[in-house]
Amino acid sequence: MIPSMTSYSRFSIMKTATVALIALLLLAFCPAGSSTNSTLERLYVYNYENVLGTSLELKILAASSAQSEKARDAALAEIDREAKILSSWDPDSEFSRWFRTREQAVPISPELFEVLSLFDRWRGRTHGALDASAETITRVWQNAAAQKRLPTAQELQTAVAVVRQVHWTLDAANRTATHTSDAPLALNSFVKSYIVGRSADAALGVAGARAVIVNIGGDLVVRGAWKEVVAIADPRSDAENDAPIAQLVIHDRAVATSGDYRRGVEIRGRHYSHIVDPRTGQPAGRIISSTAVAPNPADAGALATALSVLPPDESRTLAASITGAEFLLVTENGEKITSRGWSALVAPATPAAAAAERIPAAPKFQTVAAQQPNAAVWNRDFELTISLEVARIQEARALRPFVAVWIEDQQKSAVRTIALWYGKFRYLPELHIWYHDESLQPENVVWHIMNSISSATRQPGKYKLRWDGKDESGKLVPAGKYIVLIEASREHGTYQLIRQEMDFNGTPRQIDLPGNLEIASASLDYHQIAH
């Protein structure tokens, strides 16, 4: 719906006020001690896909776009540099070249030497619960799953015996590493967090960059003059817009989350975690999500993996040995286990929520549920899951398009904004329909700008959203037909729109939607909620 000039003017004023409010909120977490020109600073947000096999969100506090772009380029360059050293999947990386040697003392870079040393240290700290050769066991489970069977006891016993070998020896004086085993090795666990930390340091070293938040696949670092609200994803309800299980205020720390809910294998109808215990060969089962906070990014990443494997008592002892470390564990039966200092990190309330409460609701939202007073109300036992995949651009790393996902009624009035993703305020008008619909609420703009999310690593470009049948005021809408819209616009790219009507009448239905140049695929799944 393109409004008249009068309504468009009213809506433009509302949007301008909203953007101004967001700009103020984005500065709300800056701690005391800011420079005299801090009022000129703002947070610049960049989103990329296919970075280290997942998604990247980069936030930079700077006084100008030029300064933020220089810091962004420094962060990206450091990620690329570290990946060429440490990647287990790039056959041309320094690690891969070293892996192909055997019984030969090879001079290696300071970064690779440090990471191999950290793996030795953490292997000892966890009594073998964290090991680079756990890839040996992972492959046994993947091969068995491909054959639709469980691994045999002999297969697991053999794999564990391989893991227990010495895989390398290090010579600190000459900075050499000697590869000594045939075991598959993967530098997982904490290496992503290690790279996140190095990239944040590189960005913060650029003149004019006052704060940096780097989030790669749910592992993130906050550095500089900023306090970031970080939402911890619920492992059993992990759509992008689902309520988190916790929200933290993070300053000059790293956060990492491991969990079994986004990766693993399915065998005979049962899910098995991709996180395995190298000492037994069994997938981690009791802990379905572990979040660690620590000053050092590598410590946070290593803890998050180890805490998924260790019993809670051992996890508590291990975390207590790391200065400044805190954790949250979620067990398979939903129990939450936290470290003693965890509560000090918890945000009492997000400024986004407080600000949203101060924004008056648009009249059309207030009357949606009352339009049909005698009609049946949305069945509370049902929900809609919206899955979408951003089209992969041929380049190795690509900016994510700006995306709006929302629901309209049969009169084409907006009912609920499900998601709004963008990095620069000036590009909001590129989402032509969402931006120019005077009935749309601005609350979600604040949420999606303000919060970072720590979660188990997702595949790049794949997102899941959920609609619970409520309008923007939190009221259940009448049952019946509504329209789901997915609007996408890429900077220096194309504009695309997906529009699909669906009847929400208590009868389950799935619809696969045709993709386009920006959204490769999308699907709608209206289903009964599993209790």
C-alpha positions in Angstrom: 0.0 0.0 0.0 1.5 3.4 -1.1 -0.2 6.0 1.2 -1.4 9.4 0.1 0.9 12.4 0.4 -0.9 13.4 3.7 -0.5 9.9 5.3 3.0 9.5 3.9 4.0 12.8 5.5 2.6 11.6 8.9 4.4 8.3 8.5 7.6 10.0 7.4 7.5 12.1 10.6 6.9 9.0 12.7 9.8 7.1 11.0 12.1 10.1 11.4 11.2 10.3 15.1 11.8 6.6 15.4 15.2 6.7 13.7 16.2 9.6 16.0 15.0 7.6 19.0 17.1 4.6 17.8 20.1 6.8 17.4 19.8 8.0 21.0 19.3 4.4 22.2 22.4 3.3 20.3 24.4 5.7 22.5 22.7 4.7 25.7 25.2 2.0 26.7 28.3 4.2 26.2 30.0 4.2 29.6 31.1 7.3 31.4 34.4 8.8 30.2 33.4 9.4 26.5 35.2 12.1 24.7 33.7 15.5 24.2 32.6 14.7 20.6 30.9 11.5 21.7 27.5 12.9 20.8 28.6 12.8 17.1 29.3 9.1 17.3 27.0 6.4 16.2 27.0 2.7 15.8 27.5 1.4 12.2 26.4 -2.1 11.5 27.6 -4.5 8.8 26.3 -8.0 8.2 28.0 -10.6 6.0 27.4 -14.2 5.0 29.8 -17.0 4.4 32.5 -15.9 6.9 34.3 -18.8 8.5 31.4 -21.0 7.4 28.7 -18.9 9.1 27.4 -15.4 9.4 29.2 -12.2 10.6 27.7 -9.2 12.3 30.1 -6.3 12.8 29.2 -3.2 14.9 31.6 -0.2 15.1 31.2 3.0 17.1 32.7 5.9 15.2 32.1 9.6 14.5 31.9 9.1 10.7 31.1 6.5 8.1 34.6 6.8 6.7 36.1 5.9 10.1 33.7 3.0 10.5 34.6 1.6 7.1 38.3 1.7 7.8 37.7 -0.2 11.0 35.4 -2.6 9.2 38.1 -3.2 6.5 40.7 -3.8 9.2 38.5 -6.4 11.0 37.7 -8.2 7.7 41.3 -8.2 6.6 42.4 -9.8 10.0 39.7 -12.4 9.7 40.9 -13.3 6.2 44.6 -13.4 7.4 43.8 -15.6 10.3 41.7 -18.0 8.2 44.6 -18.4 5.8 46.7 -19.5 8.7 44.3 -21.6 10.9 41.5 -22.9 8.6 41.1 -26.7 8.8 39.0 -26.6 5.6 41.1 -24.6 3.3 43.7 -27.0 1.7 46.0 -24.0 1.1 46.0 -22.7 4.7 49.2 -22.9 6.7 47.6 -25.4 9.1 46.6 -27.7 6.2 50.1 -27.5 4.7 51.6 -28.4 8.0 49.1 -31.2 8.5 50.4 -32.9 5.3 53.9 -33.2 6.8 54.9 -36.0 9.1 57.7 -36.4 11.7 59.3 -33.1 10.5 60.0 -30.1 12.6 58.4 -27.3 10.6 58.8 -23.6 11.4 55.3 -22.1 11.8 53.7 -18.7 12.3 53.3 -17.2 15.8 49.5 -17.6 15.4 49.6 -21.3 14.6 52.1 -21.9 17.3 49.9 -20.1 19.8 46.8 -22.0 18.8 48.5 -25.4 18.9 49.9 -24.5 22.4 46.4 -23.5 23.5 45.1 -26.9 22.4 47.8 -28.6 24.4 46.9 -26.5 27.5 43.2 -27.1 27.2 43.6 -30.8 26.6 45.4 -30.9 29.9 43.0 -28.6 31.7 39.9 -30.7 30.7 41.6 -34.0 31.1 41.0 -34.8 27.4 37.5 -33.4 27.1 38.7 -30.9 24.6 40.9 -32.3 21.8 41.6 -31.2 18.2 41.5 -34.9 17.1 37.9 -35.2 18.2 37.3 -34.9 14.5 38.2 -38.6 14.4 35.2 -39.5 16.4 32.9 -37.0 14.6 33.7 -38.8 11.3 32.8 -42.2 12.7 29.3 -40.8 13.7 28.9 -39.1 10.3 29.8 -42.3 8.4 27.5 -44.4 10.5 24.6 -41.9 10.1 25.1 -42.0 6.3 24.6 -45.8 6.6 21.5 -45.2 8.8 23.0 -47.1 11.8 24.8 -46.4 15.1 28.6 -46.7 15.3 29.7 -50.1 16.6 31.5 -50.3 19.9 34.7 -51.4 18.1 34.6 -48.4 15.8 34.3 -46.0 18.8 37.0 -47.8 20.7 39.4 -47.6 17.8 38.6 -43.9 17.3 39.2 -43.1 21.0 42.5 -44.9 20.9 43.5 -42.7 17.9 42.5 -39.6 19.9 44.7 -40.5 22.8 47.8 -40.4 20.7 50.2 -37.5 20.7 49.4 -35.5 17.5 52.2 -33.0 17.6 55.2 -31.7 19.5 56.2 -28.1 19.8 59.6 -26.5 20.2 59.2 -23.0 21.7 62.8 -22.0 21.2 62.7 -22.5 17.5 59.0 -22.1 17.1 58.6 -25.3 15.2 55.8 -28.0 15.3 56.2 -31.7 14.4 53.2 -33.5 13.2 53.3 -37.0 14.8 50.0 -38.9 14.1 47.6 -40.0 11.4 44.5 -38.7 13.2 42.2 -36.2 11.5 42.6 -32.8 13.1 40.2 -29.8 13.1 41.0 -26.6 14.8 37.5 -26.0 16.1 36.4 -25.4 19.7 37.9 -22.0 20.4 39.6 -21.0 17.1 36.6 -19.0 15.9 36.5 -17.0 19.1 40.3 -16.6 18.9 39.9 -15.0 15.4 37.0 -12.9 16.6 39.2 -11.4 19.3 42.0 -10.7 16.9 39.7 -9.0 14.4 38.2 -6.8 17.1 41.6 -5.7 18.2 42.5 -4.9 14.6 39.4 -2.8 14.2 39.8 -1.0 17.5 43.3 -0.1 16.4 42.0 2.2 13.6 41.9 5.9 14.4 38.3 7.0 15.2 37.0 3.6 16.1 35.9 3.9 19.7 34.2 0.5 20.2 33.8 -2.7 18.2 31.5 -5.7 18.5 32.4 -8.7 16.3 30.0 -11.6 16.2 30.8 -14.6 14.0 28.2 -17.3 14.2 27.2 -16.6 17.8 30.7 -16.2 19.3 31.3 -12.5 19.9 33.7 -10.0 21.5 32.8 -6.5 22.8 35.8 -4.1 22.9 36.1 -0.4 23.7 33.8 2.3 25.0 30.5 0.4 24.7 28.3 -1.9 26.7 26.4 -4.4 24.5 23.2 -6.1 25.3 23.7 -9.8 24.4 20.8 -12.2 24.1 21.5 -15.9 24.8 19.4 -18.0 22.4 17.0 -20.6 23.8 18.3 -24.0 22.6 14.8 -25.3 22.3 13.3 -22.3 20.6 16.0 -20.8 18.4 14.2 -18.8 15.8 15.8 -15.4 15.3 12.9 -13.6 16.9 12.2 -16.0 19.8 12.6 -14.8 23.3 16.1 -15.5 24.7 16.8 -17.4 27.8 18.9 -14.6 29.2 20.1 -11.1 28.3 23.5 -9.9 29.5 25.3 -6.5 29.5 28.8 -7.1 28.2 31.8 -4.8 28.2 35.3 -5.7 27.2 34.5 -9.4 27.3 33.9 -12.3 25.0 30.8 -14.6 24.9 30.7 -18.0 23.3 27.8 -20.5 23.1 28.0 -24.2 22.1 24.9 -26.5 21.7 23.5 -29.5 20.0 20.5 -27.8 18.4 21.8 -26.6 15.1 24.2 -29.3 14.0 24.6 -33.1 14.5 23.3 -36.3 12.9 19.9 -38.0 12.8 20.0 -41.8 13.3 16.7 -43.8 13.4 14.7 -40.8 14.3 17.0 -39.6 17.1 19.3 -36.5 17.1 22.9 -36.9 18.2 25.0 -33.9 19.0 28.0 -32.9 16.8 29.9 -32.2 20.1 31.5 -35.5 21.2 33.4 -36.5 24.3 36.9 -37.5 23.0 37.4 -39.7 26.0 34.4 -42.0 25.4 33.5 -41.5 21.7 29.9 -40.6 22.7 28.1 -37.4 21.7 27.4 -34.9 24.4 23.9 -35.4 25.6 23.1 -34.0 29.0 24.1 -30.4 28.3 22.2 -29.0 25.3 23.6 -25.5 25.5 26.6 -23.9 27.3 27.4 -20.3 27.3 30.7 -19.0 28.6 31.8 -15.4 29.2 35.5 -14.5 29.8 37.9 -11.6 29.2 39.9 -13.7 26.8 38.0 -14.8 23.6 39.9 -18.1 23.3 39.0 -19.0 26.9 35.3 -18.3 26.3 35.3 -20.5 23.2 37.2 -23.3 24.8 35.0 -23.2 27.9 31.8 -23.3 25.9 32.9 -26.5 24.2 34.3 -28.1 27.3 31.3 -27.3 29.4 29.1 -29.1 26.9 31.1 -32.3 27.6 32.0 -32.2 31.3 29.6 -32.9 34.2 28.3 -29.7 35.9 30.5 -30.1 39.0 33.7 -30.4 36.8 32.5 -27.5 34.7 32.2 -25.3 37.8 35.7 -26.2 38.9 37.1 -25.6 35.5 35.4 -22.2 35.0 36.5 -21.1 38.5 40.1 -21.6 37.4 39.7 -18.9 34.7 39.8 -15.4 36.0 36.6 -13.5 35.2 34.9 -16.5 33.6 31.1 -17.1 34.1 28.8 -19.6 32.5 25.2 -20.7 31.9 24.3 -24.4 31.2 21.0 -25.7 30.0 20.4 -29.4 30.6 18.3 -31.8 28.5 15.4 -31.5 30.9 15.5 -27.7 30.8 17.4 -27.0 34.1 19.6 -23.9 34.1 22.9 -24.1 35.9 24.9 -20.9 36.4 28.2 -19.8 37.9 28.3 -17.8 41.0 28.9 -14.5 39.2 26.5 -15.0 36.3 23.8 -12.9 37.8 26.0 -9.8 37.9 26.0 -9.9 34.0 22.3 -10.2 33.6 20.5 -7.1 32.2 17.6 -6.0 34.5 15.7 -4.7 31.4 16.7 -3.8 27.9 16.4 -0.1 26.9 14.9 -1.3 23.7 11.9 -2.7 25.5 11.5 0.4 27.7 11.7 2.7 24.7 9.2 0.6 22.8 6.7 0.9 25.6 6.9 4.7 25.2 6.0 4.6 21.5 2.2 4.9 21.0 0.6 2.0 19.2 -0.7 2.7 15.7 -4.5 2.8 15.6 -4.8 0.0 13.0 -2.9 -2.4 15.4 -5.2 -1.6 18.2 -8.2 -2.6 16.2 -7.0 -5.6 14.3 -8.4 -8.1 16.9 -11.6 -6.2 17.2 -12.4 -6.1 13.5 -14.3 -9.4 13.7 -15.7 -9.6 17.3 -17.5 -12.8 16.7 -14.8 -14.5 14.7 -12.7 -17.4 16.0 -9.4 -16.4 17.5 -6.0 -17.8 16.4 -5.5 -21.3 17.8 -3.0 -20.9 20.6 -1.7 -24.4 19.9 -0.5 -23.4 16.5 2.4 -21.2 15.2 4.0 -20.3 11.9 7.6 -21.0 11.2 9.1 -18.9 8.4 12.4 -20.3 7.0 14.5 -18.4 4.5 17.9 -18.7 2.9 19.8 -15.7 1.6 21.1 -16.2 -1.9 24.8 -16.9 -1.9 26.7 -14.5 -4.0 29.7 -16.0 -5.9 32.2 -14.0 -3.9 33.6 -15.7 -0.8 32.1 -13.1 1.5 28.9 -11.1 0.8 26.9 -8.4 2.5 23.6 -9.7 3.7 20.6 -7.9 2.0 18.3 -5.7 3.9 15.2 -7.8 4.8 11.8 -7.1 6.2 9.4 -9.9 7.1 5.9 -9.0 8.2 2.2 -10.1 8.2 -0.7 -8.3 6.5 -4.4 -8.9 6.8 -6.9 -9.2 3.9 -7.2 -5.4 3.9 -3.5 -5.2 3.4 -3.0 -3.5 6.7 0.1 -4.6 8.6 -0.5 -6.9 11.6 3.0 -7.7 12.8 6.6 -7.0 11.8 8.4 -10.3 12.3 12.0 -9.2 11.4 13.8 -6.1 10.1 17.4 -6.5 9.2 19.5 -3.6 7.9 22.8 -1.9 8.7 22.4 1.7 7.7 19.4 4.0 8.5 19.5 5.6 5.0 18.8 2.3 3.3 15.5 1.7 5.1 13.5 3.3 2.3 14.9 0.6 0.0 12.4 -1.7 1.6 9.8 0.1 -0.4 6.6 -1.5 0.9 7.5 -2.1 4.5 8.9 1.5 4.9 6.0 3.3 3.2 3.2 1.4 5.0 1.8 3.9 7.5 0.3 1.1 9.6 3.6 -0.6 10.5 5.0 -0.4 14.0 8.6 0.8 14.5 9.2 -1.2 17.7 11.1 -4.1 16.0 13.6 -1.6 14.5 14.9 -1.0 18.0 15.2 -4.7 18.9 17.1 -5.7 15.9 19.6 -2.9 16.1 20.2 -3.1 19.8 20.8 -6.7 20.6 23.6 -9.1 19.6 22.8 -12.8 19.9 25.0 -15.6 21.2 24.0 -19.0 20.0 25.2 -22.3 18.6 26.8 -21.8 15.1 24.3 -21.7 12.2 24.9 -22.4 8.6 25.6 -19.2 6.6 22.5 -17.4 5.2 19.9 -19.7 6.8 17.4 -18.1 9.1 14.3 -19.2 10.9 11.5 -16.9 12.2 8.3 -17.5 14.1 4.9 -15.9 14.3 2.7 -16.8 17.3 -0.5 -15.3 15.9 -0.2 -12.1 17.9 -0.4 -8.5 16.6 2.0 -5.8 17.7 0.0 -5.1 20.8 0.4 -8.7 21.9 -3.2 -9.7 21.2 -4.2 -12.9 19.3 -5.5 -12.1 15.9 -8.7 -13.6 14.5 -8.3 -17.0 12.7 -8.4 -16.8 8.9 -6.4 -15.7 5.9 -3.3 -13.5 6.2 -0.5 -12.6 3.9 3.2 -13.2 4.6 5.6 -10.8 3.0 9.4 -11.1 2.6 11.0 -8.0 1.2 14.7 -7.9 0.3 17.0 -5.2 -1.1 20.7 -5.5 -1.4 23.1 -2.6 -1.5 24.4 -2.4 -5.1 22.1 -5.4 -5.8 18.5 -6.0 -6.6 15.1 -5.5 -5.0 12.8 -8.6 -4.5 9.5 -9.3 -2.9 7.8 -12.6 -1.9 4.1 -12.4 -1.0 2.1 -15.5 0.0 -1.5 -15.8 1.4 -2.1 -18.5 4.0 -5.2 -19.7 5.9 -4.5 -19.9 9.6 -7.6 -22.0 10.6 -6.1 -24.7 12.8 -5.3 -27.0 9.9 -1.5 -27.7 9.5 -0.1 -26.6 6.2 3.4 -26.3 4.6 4.2 -24.1 1.6 7.5 -23.9 -0.3 8.0 -20.5 -1.9 9.9 -19.8 -5.1 13.2 -18.2 -4.5 14.6 -15.1 -6.2 17.9 -13.2 -6.7 18.2 -12.2 -3.1 16.2 -14.9 -1.2 17.3 -18.3 -2.6 14.5 -20.2 -0.9 11.7 -19.8 1.7 9.1 -21.9 3.3 6.1 -21.5 5.6 5.2 -24.1 8.1 1.9 -23.6 10.0 1.9 -26.4 12.6 0.8 -27.5 16.0 3.3 -26.6 18.8 5.0 -29.6 20.3 4.6 -29.6 24.1 
